[in-house]
Every structure is written in structure tokens, then in C-alpha cells.
Amino acid sequence: MVYFPFDKTNLVKESIFKLANFSTEEWEFYKQLLEEVSFPKKAFLTVRGEVEKYAYFIIEGAVKYEAFTQDGKGICVDLGFKGNFVSSFASCLSQQVSHISIQAVTAVNAFRLYYPKVLELMEKSKNAERFHRLIAEQLYVRESKRTYSLISKNAKQRYLYLLENQPDALRLIPIKDLASYLGIHPDSLSRIRNHIKL
């Protein structure tokens, strides 16, 4: 196990304690599970077609979740940034192969948690169980909001919502992936951005 500067693990601790009040013992057990990993740009954290084994906490960088159509076309369905937990959680929980990939769109530095160990902690700790349940609920709400946005908002409104809620996306995510995430053509996104700058 690698030991880390306090300030790095403290980023994870702050996120956890916003949702669950771990005891000192629970946090120390959890901290021991953290493994620092780095991925170069375009590397895969999660590979479609494999069972997900890890949950990641992003320290620096950005990732995209990508699903695929029947003809193999990739569609960006979610984004992850500094301070986010990312994983193919459905694959983790079901132990079925992942239907999505998670790819670094910048160099990524993260802590990862081996999910079977997380499940072991959840069996011992109601705080840990509550924390991971709340993470799953947040992901569900986020996915529902995105689905509703695609149905109810026009392209400009979706872009402005992203601008307000995920400003790092405009700096870190390539326009092709941003357009895919927003459900519009890259040329349309470029026109929207240029119009808003005027």
C-alpha cells in the first residue's frame, strides 16, 4: 500500500463526510483502501465488455462516459471532474460486464477503491452503506436530469446549463465530446458558443 500526503486523502475525506459521518475507525479503514493511480490522456479507466472492479475519485483531470450504438458509434453520456466519484456502478453492483467505457480526456490523477473491499466495508458499517447509497442516488438524479434536459431544453439552453453547472467542461472537454454529451452536432455547438460570446 502506498502512503499519501494528508492533503490528497483529505479531498476524499471532505467528499465522504459531506454525505456520511464516518467514525475515526471507519475513515482509517476506508483510507487504507485508497490506491493512487494515474492515467494518460485517452487511457481507459473502465473498459466496455469487462466487469468493473473499481470506483475512482478524481483528484485532477476529466473523464467521459461513453456508450455505443448498434453500429459502434460512441456517444458521450456523462462527464467526470475533480472531486467526482466515477465508475461503471451498475457493473460493480451486478458483477455483469460494463456497457459503457470511461476514458480520460485529459491526464487523470485519481484514487481508486477495489470494489469488493468497499462491499466488505459496507457490510460492517452503516455509514459506509449510507454513503454509497447516496452516491448511487446522486448518479441516478444526475442521469435523470440529463435525460429530462435532452427532452425539454433546446440546444442553447442545454449549453447554458452546462456552462453554469460544469464550467470546467468547456476548458477540459473536446468540442466533439461536448457536442455528443449535449446531443447536438459540433458545428451547432460552435455556432452557439460564438453567438454567446458576441
C-alpha positions in Angstrom: 0.0 0.0 0.0 1.3 3.5 -0.9 1.1 6.3 1.7 -0.1 9.7 0.6 0.2 13.3 1.8 -2.7 14.2 4.1 -3.9 16.9 1.7 -4.7 14.4 -1.0 -6.6 11.9 1.0 -8.3 14.9 2.7 -10.0 15.7 -0.7 -11.7 12.3 -0.5 -12.5 12.7 3.2 -14.2 16.0 2.6 -16.4 14.5 -0.1 -17.3 11.5 2.1 -18.0 13.5 5.2 -20.5 15.7 3.3 -22.7 12.6 2.9 -21.8 10.3 5.8 -20.3 11.0 9.2 -17.7 8.2 9.4 -16.1 7.4 12.7 -12.3 7.7 13.0 -12.0 3.9 12.7 -14.3 3.8 9.7 -12.3 6.5 7.9 -9.0 4.9 8.7 -10.2 1.6 7.3 -11.5 3.4 4.2 -8.3 5.4 3.8 -6.3 2.2 3.8 -8.2 1.1 0.7 -7.2 4.2 -1.3 -4.7 3.5 -4.1 -3.3 6.4 -6.1 -3.3 5.9 -9.8 -2.6 8.0 -12.9 -3.9 7.7 -16.4 -2.5 9.5 -19.5 -4.9 11.3 -21.9 -7.1 8.8 -23.8 -6.4 5.9 -21.4 -9.4 3.9 -20.2 -10.3 3.7 -16.6 -13.2 1.4 -17.4 -13.3 -0.9 -20.4 -16.7 -1.7 -22.1 -17.2 -5.5 -22.0 -15.3 -6.1 -18.8 -16.7 -6.3 -15.2 -15.9 -3.1 -13.3 -13.7 -3.7 -10.2 -13.0 -0.2 -9.1 -14.6 3.1 -8.1 -12.4 6.2 -8.7 -12.2 9.6 -7.0 -10.7 12.1 -9.4 -8.0 14.4 -7.9 -7.1 16.1 -11.2 -8.3 15.9 -14.8 -11.5 14.9 -16.5 -13.2 11.8 -17.9 -16.0 10.9 -20.2 -18.5 8.1 -20.0 -19.2 6.6 -23.5 -22.0 4.3 -24.6 -22.2 2.8 -28.1 -24.9 2.4 -30.7 -25.5 -0.8 -32.5 -23.3 0.4 -35.4 -20.4 1.1 -32.9 -20.7 4.8 -32.7 -19.6 6.2 -29.4 -21.9 8.7 -27.6 -20.7 10.7 -24.6 -23.3 10.1 -21.9 -21.7 11.7 -18.8 -18.6 13.6 -17.7 -16.5 13.4 -14.5 -14.2 16.1 -13.0 -12.1 16.8 -10.0 -13.9 15.8 -6.8 -16.2 13.3 -8.5 -16.5 9.6 -7.8 -16.7 7.8 -11.2 -17.3 4.1 -12.0 -19.5 1.8 -14.0 -21.5 1.4 -10.8 -24.2 -0.8 -12.5 -21.4 -3.2 -13.5 -19.9 -3.1 -10.0 -23.2 -3.8 -8.3 -24.4 -6.5 -10.7 -21.0 -8.0 -11.4 -22.1 -8.0 -15.1 -19.9 -6.7 -17.9 -20.0 -2.9 -18.3 -21.9 -1.5 -21.2 -20.0 1.8 -21.0 -16.4 2.8 -21.1 -14.8 5.6 -19.0 -11.9 7.3 -20.8 -9.5 10.0 -19.7 -9.9 13.2 -21.8 -7.0 14.8 -20.0 -4.3 13.3 -17.9 -6.0 12.0 -14.8 -4.8 11.5 -11.3 -7.2 9.6 -9.0 -7.6 7.4 -6.0 -9.2 4.1 -6.7 -11.1 1.7 -4.4 -11.2 -2.0 -5.1 -15.0 -2.6 -5.1 -15.1 -6.0 -3.3 -13.3 -4.3 -0.4 -15.8 -1.5 -0.5 -18.6 -4.1 -0.3 -16.9 -5.7 2.7 -16.8 -2.3 4.5 -20.5 -1.7 3.6 -21.4 -4.9 5.4 -19.6 -3.8 8.5 -20.5 -0.1 8.6 -23.9 1.5 8.2 -22.2 4.8 7.5 -20.3 3.3 4.5 -23.6 1.7 3.3 -25.4 5.0 3.5 -22.5 6.9 1.8 -22.5 4.5 -1.2 -26.3 4.5 -1.4 -26.3 8.3 -1.5 -23.6 8.3 -4.3 -25.8 5.9 -6.3 -28.8 8.2 -5.7 -26.9 11.3 -6.8 -25.8 9.5 -10.0 -29.4 8.5 -10.7 -30.7 12.0 -10.2 -27.9 13.4 -12.4 -28.8 10.9 -15.2 -32.5 11.8 -14.8 -31.8 15.5 -15.1 -29.7 15.0 -18.2 -32.4 12.9 -19.8 -35.0 15.5 -19.0 -32.7 18.2 -20.3 -32.3 16.4 -23.7 -36.1 16.2 -24.0 -37.2 19.5 -22.6 -34.5 22.1 -23.4 -33.2 23.4 -26.8 -29.5 23.2 -27.7 -28.7 26.7 -26.4 -30.4 26.1 -23.1 -28.6 22.8 -22.6 -25.3 24.5 -23.3 -26.0 27.4 -20.9 -27.0 24.9 -18.2 -23.7 23.1 -18.7 -21.8 26.4 -18.6 -23.4 27.2 -15.2 -23.1 23.8 -13.6 -19.9 22.4 -15.1 -17.7 25.3 -16.2 -14.6 23.0 -16.3 -16.2 21.1 -19.1 -15.7 24.0 -21.5 -12.0 24.1 -20.7 -11.2 20.4 -20.4 -13.6 18.5 -22.8 -13.1 18.5 -26.6 -15.9 20.1 -28.5 -16.7 16.8 -30.2 -17.4 15.2 -26.9 -19.2 18.2 -25.5 -21.5 18.2 -28.5 -22.1 14.5 -28.1 -22.9 15.0 -24.4 -25.3 17.8 -25.3 -27.0 15.8 -28.1 -26.1 18.3 -30.9 -23.7 18.5 -33.9 -20.3 20.0 -33.2 -20.9 22.7 -35.8 -24.1 23.7 -34.0 -22.2 23.9 -30.7 -19.6 26.1 -32.3 -22.3 28.5 -33.5 -23.9 28.6 -30.1 -20.6 29.4 -28.4 -19.8 32.1 -30.9 -23.2 33.7 -30.6 -23.0 33.8 -26.8 -19.5 35.4 -27.0 -20.9 38.3 -29.1 
